[in-house]
Amino acid sequence: MSKWNNTLAVTIMTVTLAGCANMTHQQKNTAIGATLGGIAGSVLTNGSPVGTVGGAVVGGVIGNKVKH
């Protein structure tokens, strides 16, 4: 079941990021940060929904603040 979940997560992330073509650079960074933060939060908390959402929120905030 874990392999199925990982495949589904990667597929959803790929489709979501493909929709970023018309986004600003800051919006892309926010989306990428939220995605990576959610994955990291899920991994670090063994799939806890609270950890996943918390990681996505923190990742999104960090991604939003990143400047080039």
QUIBELGI-V783461 format. One record per residue. N is the residue number from 0. RES is the residue in three letters. OMEGA is omega as a letter, one per 20 degrees, with the letter a starting at -180 (none if undefined). NEAR is the number of other ideal C-beta (glycine too) atoms within 10 Angstrom. Layout:
n=[N:N]
res=[RES:RES]
omega=[OMEGA:OMEGA]
near=[NEAR:NEAR]
//
This chain:
n=[0:1:2:3:4:5:6:7:8:9:10:11:12:13:14:15:16:17:18:19:20:21:22:23:24:25:26:27:28:29:30:31:32:33:34:35:36:37:38:39:40:41:42:43:44:45:46:47:48:49:50:51:52:53:54:55:56:57:58:59:60:61:62:63:64:65:66:67]
res=[MET:SER:LYS:TRP:ASN:ASN:THR:LEU:ALA:VAL:THR:ILE:MET:THR:VAL:THR:LEU:ALA:GLY:CYS:ALA:ASN:MET:THR:HIS:GLN:GLN:LYS:ASN:THR:ALA:ILE:GLY:ALA:THR:LEU:GLY:GLY:ILE:ALA:GLY:SER:VAL:LEU:THR:ASN:GLY:SER:PRO:VAL:GLY:THR:VAL:GLY:GLY:ALA:VAL:VAL:GLY:GLY:VAL:ILE:GLY:ASN:LYS:VAL:LYS:HIS]
omega=[a:r:r:r:r:r:r:r:r:r:r:r:a:r:a:a:r:r:a:a:a:a:r:r:a:r:r:r:r:a:r:r:r:r:a:r:r:r:a:r:r:a:a:a:r:r:r:r:r:r:r:r:r:r:r:r:a:r:r:r:r:r:r:a:a:r:r:none]
near=[5:7:7:8:11:11:10:10:14:11:10:11:16:9:9:13:14:8:9:12:7:6:13:9:10:14:13:14:19:20:20:18:22:22:20:17:22:22:18:16:22:20:12:13:14:7:12:13:10:9:17:19:15:17:24:20:15:16:22:20:13:15:20:15:11:12:7:5]
//
